[in-house]
Amino acid sequence: MKKRLRIALFAIVATFGFGSEAKAQIPAVQHLIWGSSPFQDSLWSIDTTTWSVVNRIGPTLPGFTITGMTGLAYDPTTYETYIIMKVSAVTGRVLGKINLQTGVCSQVGNLGDQFSSIMFDETGQLWGATGNGATVPETLYKIDKTTGAKTLQFAMGNGADGEIICYNRDDNNIYHWSGNSTMVMEKWPISNVTYTPTNIVFTGTPGGETFGMLYLDATHFIVSNISSTFKRLTTSGAYDGATLASLPDDLRGLVMPPAFAQNNTTLCPGDTTFIGAGNTMLFDSVIYHWGDGNTTATAASATGSFHSYSTGGTYTISIEVDNGTIQDTIKTFTVTVNPAPSVTLSGINTLCPNDTVVISGTAQVTSQWYFNGVPVPSQTSATISVNAPGVYNMFTTNSFGCSDSSHTPFILTAVPNPTVALGADFSACVSAVLDAGNPGATFLWNDNSTAQTLSVTASGTYNVMVTDSNNCSASDSIAVVINPLPVVALGADTTNCGSFTIDAQNAGSTFLWSNGDTTQVSTVTSGGIYSVTVTDANGCSNSDSISVTINPNPVVELGSDTSGCASVTISPNMTGTFLWNDNTTGPSLTVTTSGVYSVMVTDSNGCSQSDSVSVVVNPLPVVGLAVAVSGICVDDADVTLIGTPSGGTFSGTSVTGNQFDPSIGAGNHDVYYSFTDGNGCTASDTLTLIISACVGIHEQAAANLQVYPNPNSGSFTIELPENGSLVVITDMLGNVVYNERMISSGKNQVELGEQAAGVYFIKVTAGDVTSVSRLVIRK
């Protein structure tokens, strides 16, 4: 089911009684519950604010006599109340409509059986239940509300007496009460086509057979019972609270039609009208169309709505209700909005010192002037004379009794006389312009001119009268001395080499050159137009300019002082003619001895310039390369290269660091040594090493030398061919790590565990036989 806004009737009930909020609003909306008597021709209305009887009406049906009424139901789609009537001399119950205010009924049709209860769902469908005394008792029907024709739905069953039904629009269920001493409360969805109810267990005191039920909100009903009382009942079956009211009869049915009330029918613009609303629990919302194009929508739970009108006229207020199925107008009201007085204020809104202003307003029936929001005593006429700045307004009341003030108050602003300041007496050069300020004002100078400014070329005293837009006036005067300008002549345009000196003359004056100089004479070093402003003792300034072409001296740059090894070539790298300090004239000079050297260069314009440089010439270092052995075999250990001075760099094929590896092969091999001294001078030497194959000796020795295990961790065995063999072990750099003569031949244990992992060379000399073997230590 769609979500709906619900009026909680108990939002306007104090302690489960009706009425406190209804009294709080103007106007008060009557909250009336209507019930019918099944045993007499009585229709009762009960005021829920006091639980007292408001009306007792004897309903009438033209041409018939009503002897009792067993049910009432309110149609939320047509806003009509339907009634089940007992009519004398008529068999069965008669369905009709009733005007609750007058009791006048109209017949819809004969229901043909004894119906004890009727109800409407939110779509406007009428439902009815027959009582226990009916021909077809305790049966639910759909009823055509235009003809009274009934359509059987299903038999309901349960206890004797009662048979009251009520629709709960929040859960879309039909609630059914049956029985007298033993009561049954049950419900089923309105969409059920068979009788499959859910039983609801009572708690609390029902008060006997149920005669009438009124839906209040999602979880509450009002119950009238055989004990002629009202009680409150929840949808879960709890009678939660004491008896709400004692009734004048056993009321059947129970309806509470929506009610609306208007607080006033005549307004002035800006006044607020209030339409009160109540008893709208059968609807989702209330929509107020105020007749001026504005609409206000409120929840059904709201107690009404406010609105104000800005213009006069007669307006029809239409009130619509929306129950989720039908939205239509249920009530209209008329309100007349009388016109408000129109107040217009006029006058001069600025106040000069010691002046008075008259303000005029629009007269009405009554008037009262206000100053800064406070009434001005005795000022009730159409005009007022004032001499104080502030906010003025007139409050008037017209013949309709509507009052208003000017929507735009009259603001009187105090304004000063214009400030006229020609300044202190002064002297000027050639001419001066006097400015009276105050743009937009009117002016009168002592020579009868009327402009804001006055140009003067002669010494004298001048004055002006200024009148501003507020018609306020002030004046000022000033003494002016006019002086001539100094004569400035820089001469004809000129061309010079390197620099040129310009003289502005006018000794004793102050000077400002275009190049920033502030002296009488300015020396310039670049071509251009130069100007000077000369200001004399009177502060008068004049200027002149001259075009100067400067052919620059050539830029001679021998560079920074330098040093070299053996010799140095210096040059200024430019064109022109050259003259060195040794009288040579070439574009460059090569020097082999330390000293200071200079050159004079003259360009094509005949401009000359010189430069000098200090040169230090350092000798090359003396470098040598040698080895300590001779007769190198390819199987020999690495040969150590010796360079002097030490600290240089060795290079060449098969050279690593300062070690040469003979295993590269027999032949001539060049090795190199390069050394750079502290002056950055570098020299080198070359050595050719002759490597022999030495095949016979090597093979013979190698056959008698065994080393194992190899590789090893530094502990290994050497088998020697004879006693007294010399064993020398070196690392890759030629450093000796082991040197011992073995007394015995055969197996000898060697320990080199403290040596780092790497490749080593074992050289064994036995008599005149030498053998070399590689050794690998791994950690």
Solvent accessible surface area in square Angstrom, and as a share of the most:
residue,aa,sasa,rsa
1,M,122,0.55
2,K,105,0.45
3,K,188,0.80
4,R,26,0.10
5,L,94,0.47
6,R,38,0.14
7,I,7,0.04
8,A,39,0.31
9,L,0,0.00
10,F,32,0.14
11,A,65,0.51
12,I,7,0.04
13,V,16,0.09
14,A,53,0.41
15,T,133,0.77
16,F,92,0.38
17,G,14,0.14
18,F,7,0.03
19,G,2,0.02
20,S,66,0.43
21,E,63,0.28
22,A,10,0.08
23,K,140,0.59
24,A,78,0.61
25,Q,55,0.24
26,I,130,0.66
27,P,23,0.15
28,A,67,0.52
29,V,12,0.07
30,Q,98,0.44
31,H,5,0.02
32,L,17,0.09
33,I,0,0.00
34,W,5,0.02
35,G,0,0.00
36,S,0,0.00
37,S,0,0.00
38,P,3,0.02
39,F,134,0.56
40,Q,72,0.32
41,D,58,0.30
42,S,0,0.00
43,L,0,0.00
44,W,28,0.10
45,S,0,0.00
46,I,3,0.02
47,D,22,0.11
48,T,0,0.00
49,T,32,0.18
50,T,81,0.47
51,W,46,0.16
52,S,54,0.35
53,V,69,0.40
54,V,57,0.33
55,N,52,0.27
56,R,125,0.46
57,I,30,0.15
58,G,31,0.30
59,P,6,0.04
60,T,75,0.44
61,L,8,0.04
62,P,98,0.62
63,G,82,0.79
64,F,99,0.41
65,T,84,0.49
66,I,8,0.04
67,T,64,0.37
68,G,0,0.00
69,M,0,0.00
70,T,8,0.05
71,G,1,0.01
72,L,5,0.02
73,A,6,0.04
74,Y,20,0.08
75,D,0,0.00
76,P,6,0.04
77,T,17,0.10
78,T,58,0.34
79,Y,42,0.16
80,E,60,0.27
81,T,8,0.05
82,Y,5,0.02
83,I,0,0.00
84,I,0,0.00
85,M,0,0.00
86,K,51,0.22
87,V,9,0.05
88,S,50,0.32
89,A,117,0.91
90,V,45,0.26
91,T,127,0.74
92,G,13,0.13
93,R,38,0.14
94,V,3,0.01
95,L,0,0.00
96,G,0,0.00
97,K,64,0.27
98,I,11,0.06
99,N,73,0.38
100,L,14,0.07
101,Q,133,0.59
102,T,79,0.46
103,G,0,0.00
104,V,76,0.44
105,C,3,0.02
106,S,58,0.38
107,Q,93,0.41
108,V,29,0.17
109,G,10,0.09
110,N,69,0.35
111,L,2,0.01
112,G,52,0.50
113,D,11,0.06
114,Q,76,0.34
115,F,1,0.00
116,S,10,0.07
117,S,6,0.04
118,I,7,0.04
119,M,10,0.04
120,F,15,0.06
121,D,12,0.06
122,E,15,0.07
123,T,85,0.49
124,G,6,0.06
125,Q,53,0.24
126,L,1,0.00
127,W,10,0.04
128,G,0,0.00
129,A,0,0.00
130,T,0,0.00
131,G,9,0.09
132,N,51,0.26
133,G,61,0.59
134,A,11,0.08
135,T,122,0.71
136,V,70,0.40
137,P,60,0.37
138,E,22,0.10
139,T,1,0.01
140,L,1,0.01
141,Y,13,0.05
142,K,74,0.31
143,I,2,0.01
144,D,62,0.32
145,K,43,0.18
146,T,102,0.59
147,T,76,0.44
148,G,2,0.02
149,A,63,0.48
150,K,75,0.32
151,T,83,0.48
152,L,109,0.54
153,Q,47,0.21
154,F,20,0.08
155,A,68,0.53
156,M,3,0.01
157,G,29,0.28
158,N,66,0.34
159,G,24,0.23
160,A,67,0.52
161,D,60,0.31
162,G,8,0.08
163,E,0,0.00
164,I,4,0.02
165,I,6,0.03
166,C,11,0.07
167,Y,15,0.06
168,N,0,0.00
169,R,4,0.01
170,D,36,0.19
171,D,49,0.26
172,N,51,0.26
173,N,17,0.09
174,I,1,0.00
175,Y,0,0.00
176,H,0,0.00
177,W,1,0.00
178,S,0,0.00
179,G,1,0.01
180,N,57,0.29
181,S,117,0.75
182,T,101,0.59
183,M,27,0.12
184,V,32,0.19
185,M,1,0.00
186,E,7,0.03
187,K,56,0.24
188,W,3,0.01
189,P,61,0.39
190,I,25,0.13
191,S,88,0.57
192,N,39,0.20
193,V,123,0.71
194,T,75,0.43
195,Y,63,0.24
196,T,80,0.47
197,P,45,0.28
198,T,76,0.44
199,N,100,0.52
200,I,16,0.08
201,V,111,0.64
202,F,42,0.18
203,T,80,0.47
204,G,57,0.55
205,T,90,0.52
206,P,31,0.19
207,G,19,0.18
208,G,24,0.23
209,E,11,0.05
210,T,3,0.01
211,F,8,0.03
212,G,0,0.00
213,M,10,0.05
214,L,13,0.07
215,Y,8,0.03
216,L,0,0.00
217,D,16,0.08
218,A,44,0.34
219,T,68,0.39
220,H,31,0.14
221,F,0,0.00
222,I,0,0.00
223,V,0,0.00
224,S,0,0.00
225,N,0,0.00
226,I,68,0.34
227,S,63,0.41
228,S,25,0.16
229,T,20,0.12
230,F,0,0.00
231,K,23,0.10
232,R,17,0.06
233,L,0,0.00
234,T,20,0.12
235,T,22,0.13
236,S,82,0.53
237,G,0,0.00
238,A,30,0.23
239,Y,17,0.06
240,D,46,0.24
241,G,47,0.45
242,A,87,0.68
243,T,62,0.36
244,L,29,0.14
245,A,8,0.07
246,S,96,0.62
247,L,15,0.07
248,P,58,0.37
249,D,18,0.09
250,D,22,0.11
251,L,0,0.00
252,R,20,0.07
253,G,13,0.13
254,L,8,0.04
255,V,4,0.02
256,M,5,0.02
257,P,26,0.16
258,P,19,0.12
259,A,26,0.20
260,F,26,0.11
261,A,22,0.17
262,Q,34,0.15
263,N,48,0.25
264,N,52,0.27
265,T,81,0.47
266,T,78,0.45
267,L,7,0.04
268,C,26,0.16
269,P,33,0.20
270,G,53,0.51
271,D,64,0.33
272,T,64,0.37
273,T,0,0.00
274,F,4,0.02
275,I,0,0.00
276,G,1,0.01
277,A,5,0.04
278,G,3,0.02
279,N,3,0.02
280,T,0,0.00
281,M,2,0.01
282,L,38,0.19
283,F,1,0.00
284,D,19,0.10
285,S,22,0.14
286,V,2,0.01
287,I,18,0.09
288,Y,1,0.00
289,H,64,0.28
290,W,0,0.00
291,G,46,0.44
292,D,50,0.26
293,G,80,0.77
294,N,77,0.39
295,T,77,0.44
296,T,45,0.26
297,A,75,0.58
298,T,27,0.16
299,A,34,0.26
300,A,0,0.00
301,S,49,0.32
302,A,34,0.26
303,T,30,0.18
304,G,13,0.12
305,S,9,0.06
306,F,122,0.51
307,H,27,0.12
308,S,53,0.34
309,Y,3,0.01
310,S,98,0.63
311,T,86,0.50
312,G,35,0.33
313,G,32,0.30
314,T,94,0.55
315,Y,28,0.11
316,T,74,0.43
317,I,0,0.00
318,S,28,0.18
319,I,0,0.00
320,E,32,0.14
321,V,0,0.00
322,D,34,0.17
323,N,0,0.00
324,G,29,0.28
325,T,63,0.37
326,I,65,0.33
327,Q,99,0.44
328,D,72,0.37
329,T,54,0.31
330,I,39,0.20
331,K,87,0.37
332,T,72,0.42
333,F,28,0.12
334,T,72,0.42
335,V,0,0.00
336,T,49,0.28
337,V,2,0.01
338,N,27,0.14
339,P,66,0.42
340,A,33,0.26
341,P,10,0.06
342,S,85,0.55
343,V,15,0.09
344,T,89,0.52
345,L,25,0.12
346,S,61,0.39
347,G,43,0.41
348,I,120,0.61
349,N,84,0.43
350,T,28,0.16
351,L,10,0.05
352,C,17,0.10
353,P,68,0.43
354,N,169,0.87
355,D,66,0.34
356,T,80,0.47
357,V,10,0.06
358,V,84,0.48
359,I,0,0.00
360,S,40,0.26
361,G,14,0.14
362,T,51,0.30
363,A,65,0.51
364,Q,61,0.27
365,V,103,0.59
366,T,78,0.45
367,S,15,0.10
368,Q,43,0.19
369,W,0,0.00
370,Y,61,0.23
371,F,59,0.25
372,N,87,0.45
373,G,60,0.58
374,V,97,0.56
375,P,67,0.42
376,V,34,0.19
377,P,113,0.71
378,S,106,0.69
379,Q,56,0.25
380,T,78,0.46
381,S,66,0.42
382,A,38,0.29
383,T,63,0.37
384,I,7,0.04
385,S,77,0.50
386,V,14,0.08
387,N,107,0.55
388,A,39,0.30
389,P,61,0.39
390,G,16,0.15
391,V,59,0.34
392,Y,6,0.02
393,N,25,0.13
394,M,0,0.00
395,F,86,0.36
396,T,0,0.00
397,T,34,0.20
398,N,18,0.09
399,S,98,0.63
400,F,115,0.48
401,G,50,0.48
402,C,1,0.01
403,S,47,0.30
404,D,33,0.17
405,S,31,0.20
406,S,10,0.07
407,H,165,0.74
408,T,105,0.61
409,P,50,0.32
410,F,18,0.08
411,I,100,0.51
412,L,2,0.01
413,T,68,0.40
414,A,56,0.44
415,V,24,0.14
416,P,101,0.64
417,N,67,0.34
418,P,12,0.08
419,T,113,0.66
420,V,18,0.10
421,A,73,0.56
422,L,20,0.10
423,G,47,0.45
424,A,87,0.68
425,D,97,0.50
426,F,73,0.31
427,S,60,0.39
428,A,16,0.12
429,C,34,0.20
430,V,79,0.46
431,S,48,0.31
432,A,12,0.09
433,V,99,0.57
434,L,5,0.03
435,D,72,0.37
436,A,2,0.02
437,G,25,0.24
438,N,40,0.21
439,P,114,0.72
440,G,77,0.74
441,A,15,0.12
442,T,91,0.53
443,F,17,0.07
444,L,94,0.47
445,W,4,0.01
446,N,75,0.39
447,D,84,0.43
448,N,120,0.62
449,S,37,0.24
450,T,94,0.55
451,A,56,0.44
452,Q,50,0.22
453,T,58,0.34
454,L,20,0.10
455,S,77,0.50
456,V,6,0.04
457,T,99,0.58
458,A,59,0.46
459,S,66,0.43
460,G,30,0.29
461,T,88,0.51
462,Y,37,0.14
463,N,66,0.34
464,V,2,0.01
465,M,90,0.40
466,V,0,0.00
467,T,34,0.20
468,D,27,0.14
469,S,111,0.72
470,N,41,0.21
471,N,125,0.64
472,C,4,0.03
473,S,49,0.32
474,A,27,0.21
475,S,64,0.41
476,D,43,0.23
477,S,58,0.38
478,I,3,0.02
479,A,36,0.28
480,V,2,0.01
481,V,79,0.45
482,I,32,0.16
483,N,27,0.14
484,P,103,0.65
485,L,74,0.37
486,P,15,0.09
487,V,125,0.72
488,V,16,0.09
489,A,66,0.52
490,L,16,0.08
491,G,54,0.51
492,A,88,0.68
493,D,97,0.50
494,T,40,0.23
495,T,85,0.49
496,N,60,0.31
497,C,57,0.34
498,G,16,0.16
499,S,41,0.27
500,F,54,0.23
501,T,73,0.43
502,I,4,0.02
503,D,54,0.28
504,A,0,0.00
505,Q,97,0.43
506,N,42,0.21
507,A,88,0.68
508,G,82,0.79
509,S,21,0.14
510,T,90,0.52
511,F,20,0.08
512,L,107,0.53
513,W,5,0.02
514,S,73,0.47
515,N,68,0.35
516,G,49,0.47
517,D,49,0.25
518,T,92,0.54
519,T,80,0.47
520,Q,54,0.24
521,V,63,0.36
522,S,1,0.01
523,T,76,0.44
524,V,4,0.03
525,T,95,0.55
526,S,65,0.42
527,G,43,0.42
528,G,33,0.32
529,I,128,0.65
530,Y,21,0.08
531,S,40,0.26
532,V,1,0.00
533,T,54,0.31
534,V,0,0.00
535,T,37,0.21
536,D,32,0.16
537,A,109,0.84
538,N,85,0.43
539,G,47,0.45
540,C,0,0.00
541,S,45,0.29
542,N,53,0.27
543,S,62,0.40
544,D,46,0.24
545,S,54,0.35
546,I,4,0.02
547,S,39,0.25
548,V,2,0.01
549,T,69,0.40
550,I,15,0.07
551,N,45,0.23
552,P,91,0.57
553,N,54,0.28
554,P,12,0.08
555,V,123,0.71
556,V,12,0.07
557,E,105,0.47
558,L,17,0.08
559,G,34,0.33
560,S,98,0.63
561,D,102,0.53
562,T,56,0.32
563,S,65,0.42
564,G,15,0.15
565,C,45,0.27
566,A,53,0.41
567,S,51,0.33
568,V,21,0.12
569,T,90,0.53
570,I,10,0.05
571,S,34,0.22
572,P,11,0.07
573,N,136,0.70
574,M,54,0.24
575,T,121,0.70
576,G,37,0.36
577,T,93,0.54
578,F,21,0.09
579,L,91,0.45
580,W,3,0.01
581,N,82,0.42
582,D,71,0.37
583,N,118,0.61
584,T,59,0.35
585,T,93,0.54
586,G,28,0.27
587,P,88,0.55
588,S,51,0.33
589,L,20,0.10
590,T,83,0.48
591,V,7,0.04
592,T,88,0.51
593,T,88,0.51
594,S,65,0.42
595,G,29,0.28
596,V,99,0.57
597,Y,31,0.12
598,S,37,0.24
599,V,2,0.01
600,M,82,0.37
601,V,0,0.00
602,T,42,0.25
603,D,33,0.17
604,S,119,0.77
605,N,90,0.46
606,G,55,0.53
607,C,2,0.01
608,S,46,0.29
609,Q,74,0.33
610,S,54,0.35
611,D,39,0.20
612,S,57,0.37
613,V,2,0.01
614,S,39,0.25
615,V,1,0.01
616,V,73,0.42
617,V,23,0.13
618,N,23,0.12
619,P,105,0.66
620,L,91,0.45
621,P,21,0.13
622,V,138,0.79
623,V,23,0.13
624,G,24,0.23
625,L,16,0.08
626,A,50,0.39
627,V,35,0.20
628,A,86,0.67
629,V,80,0.46
630,S,105,0.68
631,G,66,0.63
632,I,9,0.04
633,C,23,0.14
634,V,30,0.17
635,D,47,0.24
636,D,41,0.21
637,A,25,0.19
638,D,20,0.10
639,V,9,0.05
640,T,55,0.32
641,L,3,0.02
642,I,80,0.41
643,G,11,0.10
644,T,75,0.43
645,P,56,0.35
646,S,95,0.61
647,G,78,0.75
648,G,24,0.23
649,T,91,0.53
650,F,41,0.17
651,S,55,0.36
652,G,31,0.29
653,T,89,0.52
654,S,35,0.23
655,V,25,0.15
656,T,101,0.59
657,G,53,0.51
658,N,53,0.27
659,Q,4,0.02
660,F,0,0.00
661,D,42,0.22
662,P,0,0.00
663,S,59,0.38
664,I,65,0.33
665,G,22,0.22
666,A,62,0.48
667,G,30,0.29
668,N,110,0.56
669,H,34,0.15
670,D,62,0.32
671,V,0,0.00
672,Y,93,0.35
673,Y,1,0.00
674,S,43,0.28
675,F,32,0.14
676,T,73,0.42
677,D,35,0.18
678,G,87,0.84
679,N,89,0.46
680,G,51,0.49
681,C,1,0.00
682,T,67,0.39
683,A,23,0.18
684,S,78,0.51
685,D,45,0.23
686,T,72,0.42
687,L,45,0.23
688,T,68,0.39
689,L,7,0.04
690,I,120,0.61
691,I,5,0.03
692,S,49,0.32
693,A,46,0.35
694,C,39,0.23
695,V,82,0.47
696,G,54,0.52
697,I,95,0.48
698,H,49,0.22
699,E,108,0.48
700,Q,110,0.49
701,A,4,0.03
702,A,42,0.33
703,A,80,0.62
704,N,73,0.37
705,L,18,0.09
706,Q,97,0.43
707,V,25,0.14
708,Y,79,0.30
709,P,79,0.49
710,N,62,0.32
711,P,59,0.37
712,N,13,0.07
713,S,70,0.45
714,G,0,0.00
715,S,45,0.29
716,F,2,0.01
717,T,21,0.12
718,I,0,0.00
719,E,43,0.19
720,L,8,0.04
721,P,58,0.37
722,E,80,0.36
723,N,103,0.53
724,G,28,0.27
725,S,0,0.00
726,L,49,0.24
727,V,0,0.00
728,V,29,0.17
729,I,0,0.00
730,T,17,0.10
731,D,31,0.16
732,M,91,0.41
733,L,96,0.48
734,G,27,0.26
735,N,81,0.41
736,V,87,0.50
737,V,38,0.22
738,Y,38,0.15
739,N,98,0.50
740,E,84,0.37
741,R,141,0.52
742,M,15,0.07
743,I,147,0.75
744,S,63,0.40
745,S,48,0.31
746,G,30,0.29
747,K,143,0.61
748,N,25,0.13
749,Q,104,0.46
750,V,2,0.01
751,E,103,0.46
752,L,2,0.01
753,G,42,0.40
754,E,133,0.60
755,Q,41,0.18
756,A,72,0.56
757,A,58,0.45
758,G,30,0.29
759,V,50,0.29
760,Y,12,0.05
761,F,10,0.04
762,I,0,0.00
763,K,84,0.35
764,V,4,0.02
765,T,40,0.24
766,A,10,0.08
767,G,66,0.63
768,D,129,0.67
769,V,32,0.18
770,T,39,0.23
771,S,5,0.03
772,V,20,0.11
773,S,33,0.22
774,R,114,0.41
775,L,0,0.00
776,V,43,0.25
777,I,2,0.01
778,R,159,0.58
779,K,151,0.64
